[in-house]
Structures are given as C-alpha cells and as structure tokens.
C-alpha cells in the first residue's frame, strides 16, 4: 500500500467566497472547471472491511472507475491506500485478489458478498501547485454524502502531498487559514458515511482505544494517542451543537481531558518551546466545556427532576430559571468559541506540532514505546501513592487534587490497552483501571456535592426579586439537597477510596518491558 498524506479542512459558513482571495489558489480556483465525482463505499453484510479498519470504495469520474482500499479511523494525516482501475461499477473478489484486504472476501456464503453502503457525490475543482520543493494537489469539494434519502453536506478543502517534504504542506495551509474560515478535520467523508449508515452521526460517541503496537517508537505512540483523542473530540462536535443533548458536551470534554492527560504523561519527552502555549489553549477549551457541562448537569439532572416531581419548595422554580439562563449563556459562549479563529488556530497548530514539533528531535522520542511508557507510568503511579498517603486527613482541596491525579492516571493507563499482553498482565491492568475508577467515583461524589453547594450558595445570594420567605425556602432546599444528605456519606466514600488505593499499592506494572 502507498501512503497518502493530506490535510482536510471544513469550509465554515461564509468561507467559499473567501477562497477566491486566497494566495496561490484564488485565480486557479476560479478558472478550473469542476468535475462531478461519485464515490460509492462497499462492505459485506457483517461489515468485515469496517471492522478491520478499511474503507472499500469505487470512484467514478469521466466514465472511469477506480477501486481503492484505504485505512480508516483515527490515524492522523497519513493513511495507507491501495488502488487500481476496474471495468465495472462494483468491486469483486477478483479485482482485489492482490490487495491487502483480499482475505476478507474468502468463502462463498452471502456474508462474503459486497453491497453498497452510501455514495459521496461532489463537484470538484482540483489542480497542482508548488510549495518550495513540494508538489501539492489542491481540491475543493462541494456536494453530499447520500444514503437511502438521508444526506450530509460536504464543503471541504483538501491539500494532498504528491511529493516532497510534508512540512511544506503545513506551510501552504498556514497561509490559507490566516485568511479564510478553514477548520482542520481528522474525520473523513468515509467516517461520516459510516455513521450515516448506522445512525450514529451527530450522536455522542465514547472514547476510542488508540491503535498502538509494540514496534512503535515513543514518538509514534504519542502522536497516535493524541490523534485518537482529537478524532474523538471532532466526532462529538456535531452532538455539542444540539442544545438538548447534554451527553455531547460531556463526551467532547472527556476527549479533551484525555488529550491533556497524554500531554501530561509524555511531557518529559515533548516539552519544547510550543508545549506550554498549546497546553494553555487546551485548558481554555476544557474550561469552556467544563462550564457548559456543570450547568447541563445542574439543570437537567439536578433541578428539573426535583421541580417536575413537585418536591421542590415554593420559589425553587426561580432558581431553576436562573440556572437555565446561565446554562444558555455557557452554551452560547462555547458555540462561539468552537467556531472562532482561536479554535481553528488551536487545531491546526496542535496537529502541526504533533507531526513536526521540535520535540521529535530528542533521542528519547525514538525509544521503544514500551520502554518509555513503563518509565512514565511508574513515575505517575508513584506520585499518586505519595499524594494519597494521608487521604483520611486531607481537606477538600487536597482530595480534589488526588481525584484529578487518579482520573488522569486512568486515562494514561487506558491509552496502552492494546499493548497489554498475557493473562496475568491483563488481570493486573484491569485491577488497576477498576481501582482508579473507584477512586475517581468516590472522591468525585464528595467533590460534586461540595461544588454544587458552593455554586448554589453563590447563586441564591445573587438572586434578586424574590420575597425573603421565598429566598429562605430556596436556601433551605439547596442546603437540604446538596449538603445534609451527602455529608453522612463522606466516611463511607473515603473507605471506598482507601480500599481502592490499597489495591493499587499491591499491583505490579502491567506492561511488558521492551
């Protein structure tokens, strides 16, 4: 298979007319005739290609048909692809007999038969340009992804490196994003089409497992982990747009948290002059998602059930209205940020840094992934054990820091799931992850209660327009729901956390040494 290296940008609202003013391509784009291209994706009824990380497609243009097999999923910018011309409109086993996916069609049963899944129909303007010594194909696609009457719009700019240094690809793209609302995306048309087929496009999706293998260097593993987290974030963005679905914000927030955990884990290896700036920008995004998530939970999961059940006192509806107002404002702020120049710059700068950052010149970046992962995880587990040594006597602020450390360590451990081999090692791995989850849950329940009580106290104090009796009832309601009920649980929750910490202290490392 050959490797395809490309940058894909979504052209956001109002961006198409601005492309004409872009340097290098404006005049070419206006003069280049558009060609209609239809690409149909195929798979077996039991989704063999999709499940094995491949996208099988036939592209038709000017009465010619090209069969392609491409890697799919969260792979970053480089994807392996295999292709050849065919005479028909649909692929068959003979057409791909020498392809890397030939074995997937073995057998004569109906499960081995290929069927069309969806079609991507676009009008494309494409041409080649030079950037330094590199040759780059520029393509602008406008059209739809279609499946049984359902459609998703396509409006994209693609830059594909045909030959030369990949850094020139980023150099050219930098000039474009400075002048037009172009948003880097790791989600391909095939990814969107697959989710149109199973009905999951626009719905929240959980965290994916990075596709690591033991032959990778530490640098390759780090890039793969970060690309996986970014991919998850981008898949959840359409769900964030839906105001009524609070799970989308939650899943997007987790994706960013996992990305920040990856940067924290690998910091000794990747801390170059761009590291702190990128980390601050990710903190900015995480804070916006966190503010929206906290108010989602406060309104939808906390107040609305109480008010609708009729168990809230007179005046509590005023409190719910105030929370709802703040939630809408947090959502508006988040939406504006997601479509801002700052966000577009963050995504582009982060991906460029992952692929071509200064940190890659360090010798330790070329160490085997298992060598570096064992060392970095050992350091983090030691830090957690030291912080949790006096958990029982810790104040709320210290417990919160311990919880955050445990949560990050759980994410860090889960990144290496594919590298955990052997029954005993997998057993140790599962014990550690479960223990970290229990610590996070127990300390998180305590933290959530205190945070809600503090938030409500501030909210009630700042509310205006309610009668004193009503305000007193609201205050009593808040105190009763969020403090009196939860305080007696503290000892029980602390015992749960301490028991889970004991498991961690007894468990050996789960990764095999390189």
C-alpha positions, 0 to 999 in steps of 0.5 A: 500500500502507498501512503497518502498524506493530506490535510482536510479542512471544513469550509465554515459558513461564509468561507467559499467566497473567501477562497477566491482571495486566497494566495496561490489558489484564488485565480486557479480556483476560479478558472478550473472547471469542476468535475462531478465525482461519485464515490460509492463505499462497499462492505459485506453484510457483517461489515468485515472491511469496517471492522478491520479498519478499511474503507472499500470504495469505487470512484467514478469520474469521466466514465472511469472507475477506480477501486481503492482500499484505504485505512480508516479511523483515527490515524492522523494525516497519513493513511495507507491506500491501495488502488487500481482501475476496474471495468465495472461499477462494483468491486469483486473478489477478483479485482482485489485478489492482490490487495491487502484486504483480499482475505476478507472476501474468502468463502462463498456464503452471502456474508462474503458478498459486497453491497453498497453502503452510501455514495459521496457525490461532489463537484470538484475543482482540483489542480497542482501547485508548488510549495518550495520543493513540494508538489501539492494537489489542491481540491475543493469539494462541494456536494453530499454524502447520500444514503437511502434519502438521508444526506450530509453536506460536504464543503471541504478543502483538501491539500494532498502531498504528491511529493516532497517534504510534508512540512511544506504542506503545513506551510501552504495551509498556514497561509490559507487559514490566516485568511479564510474560515478553514477548520482542520478535520481528522474525520473523513467523508468515509467516517461520516458515511459510516455513521450515516449508515448506522445512525450514529452521526451527530450522536455522542460517541465514547472514547476510542482505544488508540491503535498502538503496537509494540514496534512503535517508537515513543514518538509514534505512540504519542502522536497516535494517542493524541490523534485518537483523542482529537478524532474523538473530540471532532466526532462529538462536535456535531452532538455539542451543537444540539442544545438538548443533548447534554451527553455531547458536551460531556463526551467532547470534554472527556476527549479533551481531558484525555488529550491533556492527560497524554500531554501530561504523561509524555511531557518529559519527552515533548516539552519544547518551546510550543508545549506550554502555549498549546497546553494553555489553549487546551485548558481554555477549551476544557474550561469552556466545556467544563462550564457548559457541562456543570450547568447541563448537569445542574439543570437537567439532572439536578433541578428539573427532576426535583421541580417536575416531581413537585418536591421542590419548595415554593420559589425553587422554580426561580432558581431553576430559571436562573440556572437555565439562563446561565446554562444558555449563556455557557452554551452560547459562549462555547458555540462561539468559541468552537467556531472562532479563529482561536479554535481553528488556530488551536487545531491546526497548530496542535496537529502541526506540532504533533507531526513536526514539533521540535520535540521529535528531535530528542533521542528519547522520542525514538525509544521503544514505546514500551520502554518509555511508557513503563518509565512514565507510568511508574513515575505517575503511579508513584506520585499518586501513592505519595499524594494519597498517603494521608487521604483520611486527613486531607481537606477538600482541596487536597482530595480534589487534587488526588481525584484529578491525579487518579482520573488522569492516571486512568486515562494514561493507563487506558491509552496502552490497552492494546499493548497489554499482553498475557493473562496475568498482565491483563488481570493486573491492568484491569485491577488497576483501571477498576481501582482508579475508577473507584477512586475517581467515583468516590472522591468525585461524589464528595467533590460534586456535592461540595461544588454544587453547594458552593455554586448554589450558595453563590447563586441564591445570594445573587438572586434578586426579586424574590420575597425573603420567605421565598429566598429562605425556602430556596436556601433551605432546599439547596442546603437540604439537597446538596449538603445534609444528605451527602455529608453522612456519606463522606466516611463511607466514600473515603473507605471506598477510596482507601480500599481502592488505593490499597489495591493499587499499592499491591499491583505490579506494572502491567506492561511488558518491558521492551 
